[in-house]
Amino acid sequence: MKFYEYIDKQLASLDGRDQMRKLTNIDFTADGAAKLGGREMMNLSSNDYLGLATDQQLKKEFFDRIASDPCSSSYSLAAASSRLLTGNHAEYEQLEDLLSQMYGGRAALVFNSGYHANVGMLPALGGKGDLVLSDKLNHASIIDGATLAGAKFKRYRHLDCEHLETMLAKNHGKYRHIFIITESVFSMDGDVADLRRLVELKQKYDAVLIVDEAHGFGLFGETGCGMCQQQGVVDDIDIIVSTFGKAACSMGSVAIMSPLMKDYLVNKMRSLIFTTALPPLVVSWTRFMLEKIIDMNDRRQHLAAIADRLRDGLKLKQLETMGSSHIVPLVVGENTAALTLADKMREAGILVFAIRPPTVPFGTARLRFSLNAGLTEADIDKILDNV
């Protein structure tokens, strides 16, 4: 019973600091509004950045394909095996071929999720005798992967390439391999890494550069390949990780790399080897969505415009915000104040959640406005009227 008493005390402590989290049942309308407690609200807490998750026309088109050949193996509901056994169905090959074309011929390897990719990649590539240099605000999955790798793990100040170079210069030659790992668009601050500068440092110090495009894929670049494409460095980054569960409204992730690196990970990466493959239906839907997203520049431009409108409006109100992407934080400070403001927004029909430590640093609790291309300028103005 002591164990359960310990758990109860830990939960009570979280509750006392306004850090208690709970699962909330939320439904969605056909036009993308969130339904919470019987009320429809503007949804500002989803990663459906292109506003496609409830697009009825897209779903109808895909379901019509299924109806034309419902018994096709492409629409099976289960893979029932790992990829290295019988789970590597034809839909995987077609999706990876498409992704390879999108990224200029580089090899593509699909995983079950971004977490699967990040938690398994560094343990496969690195270990004792190696050094991982990670941006201080990188996602938990990257930190977990570095911890599992057993390599020396150090963090450089957020987006501070001068600090990173100091660490590279100090440690160059002391380790077997040095890995630099960063996100392209950071999920809590909405700011963007200088990938060109990181490529320069990788080349200067013979490091391996890994970039996580979870919040950039589908949203930047001529064909939506992300910030790596927008900054013109796709071919210079050793591994680009992109996820399908956000802008692409599906499930899974991909790593873009050299054919040699792909062969290595297929043989060494435990989170690929020892998990059941994605169902063919899911992989088929992902390919269908990517074929559409390639040509959605109008949505990408609209999303950028309304994000600028919201960020500029918050600054005019002398409120603290940051970043330059479709993720617009409003930093409140204390947990209770953030929760109170989130409640006020819900009363106005705007669904946004308070983001609190440990997800963000202590004293920086915030509302994270996660914008999508289905929002209008009038929606943005409504947000500004209620903050």
RAMOFEN-V663605 format. One record per backbone hydrogen bond with DSSP energy under -1.0 kcal/mol. CO is the residue of the C=O (numbers start at 1). NH is the residue of the N-H. E is the energy in kcal/mol with one decimal. If there is no record, write none. Layout:
BEGIN
<<CO NH E> <CO NH E>>
END
This chain:
BEGIN
<<1 5 -2.1> <2 6 -2.2> <3 7 -2.0> <4 8 -2.4> <5 9 -2.2> <6 10 -2.3> <7 11 -2.4> <8 12 -2.2> <9 13 -2.2> <10 14 -2.1> <11 15 -2.4> <12 16 -2.1> <13 17 -1.0> <14 19 -3.0> <15 18 -1.4> <27 35 -3.3> <29 32 -1.7> <33 29 -2.6> <34 41 -3.2> <35 27 -2.1> <36 39 -1.7> <39 36 -2.4> <41 34 -2.6> <42 351 -3.0> <44 370 -2.5> <47 49 -2.3> <48 51 -1.7> <49 373 -1.8> <52 55 -1.8> <55 59 -1.8> <56 60 -2.5> <57 61 -2.4> <58 62 -2.1> <59 63 -3.0> <60 64 -2.4> <61 65 -1.3> <62 66 -1.8> <63 67 -2.6> <64 68 -1.4> <66 69 -1.2> <69 72 -2.0> <72 75 -1.8> <73 76 -1.4> <76 281 -2.2> <81 277 -3.1> <82 85 -1.3> <82 87 -2.5> <87 89 -1.9> <89 92 -1.2> <90 94 -2.1> <91 95 -2.4> <92 96 -2.9> <93 97 -2.1> <94 98 -2.0> <95 99 -2.6> <96 100 -2.2> <97 101 -2.0> <98 102 -2.3> <99 103 -1.8> <100 105 -3.4> <101 104 -1.5> <107 257 -2.4> <109 255 -2.3> <111 253 -1.9> <113 117 -1.8> <114 118 -2.7> <115 119 -2.8> <116 120 -1.1> <117 121 -1.8> <120 124 -1.2> <121 125 -2.1> <122 126 -3.2> <127 130 -2.1> <129 176 -3.0> <130 152 -2.5> <131 179 -3.1> <132 154 -2.8> <133 181 -2.3> <134 156 -1.9> <135 138 -2.0> <139 143 -1.6> <140 144 -2.8> <141 145 -2.0> <142 146 -2.3> <143 147 -2.3> <144 148 -2.4> <145 149 -1.6> <152 132 -3.2> <154 134 -2.5> <156 136 -1.9> <157 160 -2.6> <159 161 -1.1> <160 164 -2.0> <161 165 -2.5> <162 166 -2.0> <163 167 -1.9> <164 168 -2.5> <165 169 -3.0> <166 170 -1.9> <167 171 -1.8> <168 172 -1.8> <171 174 -2.2> <177 131 -2.4> <178 208 -2.7> <179 133 -3.5> <180 210 -2.8> <181 135 -1.7> <182 212 -2.7> <184 193 -2.4> <186 190 -2.2> <190 324 -2.4> <191 186 -2.6> <193 195 -1.4> <194 198 -1.8> <195 199 -2.3> <196 200 -2.0> <197 201 -2.1> <198 202 -2.5> <199 203 -2.4> <200 204 -2.4> <201 205 -2.2> <202 207 -2.4> <208 180 -3.2> <209 239 -1.7> <210 182 -2.0> <211 241 -2.9> <212 184 -2.3> <213 216 -1.9> <213 217 -2.7> <216 219 -2.0> <216 220 -1.1> <220 226 -2.8> <224 218 -3.9> <226 230 -2.1> <227 231 -2.6> <228 233 -2.7> <233 236 -1.3> <239 211 -2.6> <240 256 -2.9> <241 213 -4.2> <242 254 -3.0> <244 250 -2.9> <246 249 -1.5> <252 244 -3.0> <253 111 -2.8> <254 242 -2.8> <255 109 -1.8> <256 240 -2.0> <257 107 -1.9> <258 262 -2.1> <259 263 -2.3> <260 264 -1.9> <261 265 -2.5> <262 266 -2.4> <263 267 -1.1> <264 268 -1.3> <265 269 -2.7> <269 272 -1.4> <269 273 -2.5> <270 274 -2.6> <279 283 -1.9> <280 284 -2.8> <281 285 -2.2> <282 286 -2.2> <283 287 -2.2> <284 288 -2.2> <285 289 -2.5> <286 290 -2.6> <287 291 -2.1> <289 293 -2.6> <290 294 -1.8> <292 295 -1.3> <293 296 -2.1> <296 300 -2.0> <297 301 -2.6> <298 302 -2.2> <299 303 -2.5> <300 304 -2.0> <301 305 -1.9> <302 306 -2.4> <303 307 -1.9> <304 308 -1.9> <305 309 -1.9> <306 310 -2.2> <307 311 -2.6> <308 312 -2.6> <309 313 -1.9> <310 314 -2.3> <311 315 -1.9> <312 316 -2.1> <313 317 -1.2> <314 319 -2.5> <315 318 -1.9> <320 331 -2.2> <326 371 -1.9> <328 369 -2.4> <330 367 -2.2> <333 365 -2.2> <334 338 -1.9> <335 339 -2.5> <336 340 -2.4> <337 341 -2.1> <338 342 -2.3> <339 343 -2.1> <340 344 -2.0> <341 345 -2.3> <342 346 -2.0> <343 347 -2.0> <344 348 -1.1> <345 350 -2.4> <346 349 -1.9> <349 42 -3.0> <351 44 -2.3> <353 368 -1.0> <355 366 -2.2> <356 359 -1.5> <361 364 -1.7> <365 332 -2.6> <365 333 -2.4> <366 355 -3.4> <367 330 -2.9> <368 370 -1.0> <369 328 -2.7> <369 371 -1.0> <372 375 -1.9> <376 380 -1.8> <377 381 -2.3> <378 382 -1.9> <379 383 -1.9> <380 384 -2.2> <381 385 -1.9> <383 386 -1.3>>
END
